Amino acid sequence: NVNISQAFGEPATWWMQSRKPRDLKAAYSNWSEIRSLYGQVPGGMFGSDENCRPGFDDPRQAIETCGIVEAMLSHETLVAITSDLIWADRCEDAAYNSLPAALTSDMKAPRYLTSPNMAVSDARSKSPGIQNGGPMFEMNPHIHRCCQHNFGHGWPYFAQHLWYATPDNGLAAVFFNESAVSARVGSAGNKVTIHQQTQYPFHEKVLFTIDSEQSNSFPLYLRVPGWCETPEVKLNGKELDVTARPGQLIMISRTWDDGDTIELALPMEIRMHTWTGNHNSVSVMRGPLTYSLMIEEDHVRSGGTDTWPAWEIWPRTPWNYGLVLNGSEPEASFELVRSPID
C-alpha cells in the first residue's frame, strides 16, 4: 500500500519530460483502478493491510499510516504537475478523515493499520482478516517502526503545500488552514505576506488579510472544492460576482494594499455517497469530512512507559447500528449541530 501511495502518480511525473497525454492520463487511471478494486471505502484510501488482496476490499480492510501520508504527498505533488484541483479534494479526503484516526490526539502513539469500520482497536492479532499478524491495531509508540518515522512528514508537507505559486507571478490558496505565506509577486517582484484565518474543515469561512509595505499588483487565486456549489467572496466587505464552479479557481487580479481583506465562504451541504461496489453502503458527508457514529471510548493502558504509553481503545457504547435514511431525501435525515472549536 505504501508503494502504491508513493508511485501511482509516477506517469504524470514522467509526462513533464515525455509530454505524451497517455502518461498524464495514467496517473488518473492508476488512482481510479486501485480504488475500484480495493477502495470502496470512505476516507480517501483503500484496503491494503499490508498488500492488496482480491476479495478483501470492504471497510473492514485497513491501510498503513505510512500509506496515508504518502498518498497526501502524491496528491499535493499532482496539484503542482497537473493544476487539476481534484487532487486537492482527494488529498483533503485522506488528510482530514484517515490521518487523524491513525494517531492519538497528542501524536505520541500511532496505529500501524486503520480501517474505516473499526469498532475495537486492541493488541490482538486480526489475521487473516487483515493480512498482517500481531498487534497491528494497538496505539503503540514502541512498535510499528516504519510508521513512527514516516507519519511525521504528513502535516509538514501539507503545510508546505497550502499555497502554490502561479505562472503569472501570483499566489493560489489551494488548501485552507491557519497560515501565513510570504512571497515576491507581480511583475515588480515586491514582497507580500498573506495571513489566512479559518476553522476549516469544520466551518465554512476563510479570511485572508494582505500585509504589504507597498501596493502590489498580482493575481490571487482561491480554490473552490469539488463539493462546493455556491462559493461566495467578499473583498473589503463588498461581495464580488463569482463565476467559478466546483473544482475551479476564483481569480482576483488587482492592485492590493496593506490591510485588504478577502472573505471566502464555502457553503457545506450534507450529502450522501453510495458505494455501489460495496453493497450500496452509504457514507454521510459534509464539506471535506465524512461522518461516523459517535462511539464513546475507553482508553486502556497496554504497555509502554509513563512518558510514551501504549493504548488499546475499546467501545464504551453500542456501535453495531444500521443507518436508516429517508429514501427520497436522505439529507433530511440529519440535523447539523455546531459546537465551539478551541
MOTA-V293769 format. One record per residue. N is the residue number from 1. RES is the residue in one small letter. PSI is psi as a letter, one per 30 degrees, with the letter a starting at -180 (* if undefined). Layout:
n->{N;N}
res->{RES;RES}
psi->{PSI;PSI}
//
This chain:
n->{1;2;3;4;5;6;7;8;9;10;11;12;13;14;15;16;17;18;19;20;21;22;23;24;25;26;27;28;29;30;31;32;33;34;35;36;37;38;39;40;41;42;43;44;45;46;47;48;49;50;51;52;53;54;55;56;57;58;59;60;61;62;63;64;65;66;67;68;69;70;71;72;73;74;75;76;77;78;79;80;81;82;83;84;85;86;87;88;89;90;91;92;93;94;95;96;97;98;99;100;101;102;103;104;105;106;107;108;109;110;111;112;113;114;115;116;117;118;119;120;121;122;123;124;125;126;127;128;129;130;131;132;133;134;135;136;137;138;139;140;141;142;143;144;145;146;147;148;149;150;151;152;153;154;155;156;157;158;159;160;161;162;163;164;165;166;167;168;169;170;171;172;173;174;175;176;177;178;179;180;181;182;183;184;185;186;187;188;189;190;191;192;193;194;195;196;197;198;199;200;201;202;203;204;205;206;207;208;209;210;211;212;213;214;215;216;217;218;219;220;221;222;223;224;225;226;227;228;229;230;231;232;233;234;235;236;237;238;239;240;241;242;243;244;245;246;247;248;249;250;251;252;253;254;255;256;257;258;259;260;261;262;263;264;265;266;267;268;269;270;271;272;273;274;275;276;277;278;279;280;281;282;283;284;285;286;287;288;289;290;291;292;293;294;295;296;297;298;299;300;301;302;303;304;305;306;307;308;309;310;311;312;313;314;315;316;317;318;319;320;321;322;323;324;325;326;327;328;329;330;331;332;333;334;335;336;337;338;339;340;341;342}
res->{n;v;n;i;s;q;a;f;g;e;p;a;t;w;w;m;q;s;r;k;p;r;d;l;k;a;a;y;s;n;w;s;e;i;r;s;l;y;g;q;v;p;g;g;m;f;g;s;d;e;n;c;r;p;g;f;d;d;p;r;q;a;i;e;t;c;g;i;v;e;a;m;l;s;h;e;t;l;v;a;i;t;s;d;l;i;w;a;d;r;c;e;d;a;a;y;n;s;l;p;a;a;l;t;s;d;m;k;a;p;r;y;l;t;s;p;n;m;a;v;s;d;a;r;s;k;s;p;g;i;q;n;g;g;p;m;f;e;m;n;p;h;i;h;r;c;c;q;h;n;f;g;h;g;w;p;y;f;a;q;h;l;w;y;a;t;p;d;n;g;l;a;a;v;f;f;n;e;s;a;v;s;a;r;v;g;s;a;g;n;k;v;t;i;h;q;q;t;q;y;p;f;h;e;k;v;l;f;t;i;d;s;e;q;s;n;s;f;p;l;y;l;r;v;p;g;w;c;e;t;p;e;v;k;l;n;g;k;e;l;d;v;t;a;r;p;g;q;l;i;m;i;s;r;t;w;d;d;g;d;t;i;e;l;a;l;p;m;e;i;r;m;h;t;w;t;g;n;h;n;s;v;s;v;m;r;g;p;l;t;y;s;l;m;i;e;e;d;h;v;r;s;g;g;t;d;t;w;p;a;w;e;i;w;p;r;t;p;w;n;y;g;l;v;l;n;g;s;e;p;e;a;s;f;e;l;v;r;s;p;i;d}
psi->{e;e;e;e;e;e;f;f;g;e;e;e;e;f;e;f;e;e;g;k;e;e;e;e;f;e;e;e;e;e;e;e;e;e;f;e;e;g;h;h;l;l;g;f;a;l;j;i;i;f;l;k;k;k;f;i;g;a;f;f;l;l;k;k;e;e;e;e;e;e;e;e;e;e;e;e;e;f;e;e;e;f;g;j;f;f;f;e;e;e;e;e;e;e;e;f;e;e;e;e;f;f;l;l;f;g;g;f;k;l;k;e;k;k;l;e;i;j;f;k;i;a;g;k;k;g;k;g;e;l;e;k;l;a;i;f;g;k;j;k;g;f;a;h;e;e;e;e;f;e;f;f;f;e;e;e;e;e;e;f;g;e;k;k;l;l;f;g;h;a;k;k;j;e;l;k;l;j;l;k;k;k;l;k;l;l;f;f;h;l;k;k;k;k;k;k;k;l;g;k;g;e;l;f;k;k;k;k;k;k;j;k;f;l;k;k;j;l;k;k;k;k;k;j;l;f;f;j;e;i;l;k;k;k;j;h;f;k;k;l;j;k;f;k;l;k;g;l;k;k;k;j;j;l;j;k;l;k;f;k;k;k;j;k;k;i;k;j;k;k;l;k;k;k;j;f;g;i;h;h;l;k;k;k;l;k;b;g;k;k;l;l;k;j;j;k;k;j;j;k;k;g;a;a;l;e;e;i;l;k;k;k;k;k;k;f;l;k;f;i;l;l;j;j;l;j;e;f;i;f;f;f;f;l;k;k;j;k;l;k;k;*}
//
